[in-house]
Amino acid sequence: MDLFLDPEAKRTATRELFEQLREAIVAGRLAAGDRLPPSRDVAARLGVSRHTVTTVYGRLVAEGFVDGRAGGGTFVNQLGTRKVGRERLLVALRPLDRLLSPDVWLADEPTLDVEPARFDLRAGTPDPALFPLVAWRRCMTTAHQTRPAGYGDPAGLASLRRAIAHWVGKSRAVDTTADNVIVTAGAQQGIDLVMRLLVRAGEIVAVEDPGYPPVRRLCAAVGAVIAPVPVDAEGMIVEQIPHRARIVYTTPSHQSPTGATMSLQRRRALLAFAERHDVAIIEDDYDSEYRHVDRPLEPLYRLDRCGRVIYVGTFSKTLSPSLRLGSVVLPDSLVAAAVNLRKLVGGQPGDAAQSTLLRFIADGELDRHLRRTRKIYSERHGLVSRFVREAATRGHLVEAVPNNAGLHVTALLPEGLGEQAVRNDCRAQGVAVGRLDECWHRPDPPAGIMLGFGAIATRDLPSALSTVGDVLASHARP
Ligand SMILES: Cc1ncc(COP(=O)(O)O)c(C=O)c1O
């Protein structure tokens, strides 16, 4: 088996080696009876002392993963028959292989976590400094007047579901009622709920390629077959969705990560496809509250005439991902099963958080907060867009599609540039930029970067962007 040590890793060589061997044994890559390579060989191969390797082997013996045999050699034990009590419990039950596979779980780049970046241009989070703490705290106090009791409604507080139905109706023309709304702990949980309702292992889920990585991993986790569907400047290319797909997951308002807005023609084609082939559509409207240029198009949900669209929303971008609050609007046909599932698995946000959000919406605080933050994020969006345009003029970036919404802008790198090299160089200069490579399903995708402006103060943006510009210039061909 291949063992390696990452020179940048924060963990010691002993820890690193122990974890790798233990993981290989637990995952079954080293099976019962397999012999560990001689400690002298491992030490020479990895450039560590023999003492380090024997310490690791000693610990594996102590924890029952391996046994030293008289006459030499260290051999892997049978899982579940190991000698040590507590550790035995940890390995007696094996999860499904797919839950340990890299399709489901992907390590963060170790180099990025060595020390915090001075400037954070990664995509995904809104600015914590803009969180309306005073108003939220007031709503929390007002909302929290009675002692908590009972398990709560599995679909979420009826009053909050009414408020959300009203809110999505007003802000996104999603015409629905409280009965069709389920309050969730964020978009991802909503998508998981729908997957559990509709997908059997082995069925096809079509996702955008490039697309939002956690959803692809969720598909892998439920055992779905992932059908990656390419995306262009008009969004997902509908003709390339397999007819046998059970679900199509899409981000039409602001394609994640390219930023494309799905054209009206494509929206109609997608709905017609769904009707023809009996397919469900998950519309993830994760950040459409922030639209910086031109008017948003109507959501798919609004155009749907036959109840095939499930509309997923979240307060992660407008307020904070740490609140874990979102919603799903379901067609009538799925409501009862979704509520039953919720009764079984639980997972709805606590009533205190829900009633705080209810107050926050009812008192007009959400409107107020959005009016304020839209201006700020639009200014940042303008700065980043201009930077990308100028870098594109110089040939240092390629503007893939217009990015008109949300909290990040994506651009491609000129051919021949390595994404990780650019990212690492930015990081070495104190700027963390977002990864595009993990968003692709297809092999050998084009390189690019994501420039998020949610988590960086407006005043810091020019220096951060100028650093990225210098790095791009240094990589550009003469
Ligand atoms: C495409 C997409 N969907 C959903 C989410 C938010 O998920 P959640 O509401 O679970 O935080 C994000 C957050 O980055 C996202 O990029």
The ligand as an SDF file (V2000), in Angstrom:
LIG
                    3D

 16 16  0  0  0  0  0  0  0  0999 V2000
  -25.6940   26.1560   -4.4410 C   0  0  0  0  0  0  0  0  0  0  0  0
  -25.8720   26.2490   -2.9480 C   0  0  0  0  0  0  0  0  0  0  0  0
  -26.9640   25.7310   -2.3870 N   0  0  0  0  0  0  0  0  0  0  0  0
  -27.1770   25.8520   -1.0660 C   0  0  0  0  0  0  0  0  0  0  0  0
  -26.2790   26.4910   -0.2470 C   0  0  0  0  0  0  0  0  0  0  0  0
  -26.5710   26.7340    1.1990 C   0  0  0  0  0  0  0  0  0  0  0  0
  -26.7890   25.6280    1.8860 O   0  0  0  0  0  0  0  0  0  0  0  0
  -27.3080   25.7400    3.4040 P   0  0  0  0  0  0  0  0  0  0  0  0
  -28.5900   26.4930    3.3990 O   0  0  0  0  0  0  0  0  0  0  0  0
  -27.4640   24.3210    3.7730 O   0  0  0  0  0  0  0  0  0  0  0  0
  -26.2790   26.4630    4.1920 O   0  0  0  0  0  0  0  0  0  0  0  0
  -25.1300   26.9990   -0.7620 C   0  0  0  0  0  0  0  0  0  0  0  0
  -24.1470   27.5950    0.1480 C   0  0  0  0  0  0  0  0  0  0  0  0
  -23.0300   27.8670   -0.1450 O   0  0  0  0  0  0  0  0  0  0  0  0
  -24.9220   26.8960   -2.1550 C   0  0  0  0  0  0  0  0  0  0  0  0
  -23.8360   27.4410   -2.7060 O   0  0  0  0  0  0  0  0  0  0  0  0
  1  2  1  0
  2  3  1  0
  2 15  2  0
  3  4  2  0
  4  5  1  0
  5  6  1  0
  5 12  2  0
  6  7  1  0
  7  8  1  0
  8  9  2  0
  8 10  1  0
  8 11  1  0
 12 13  1  0
 12 15  1  0
 13 14  2  0
 15 16  1  0
M  END
$$$$
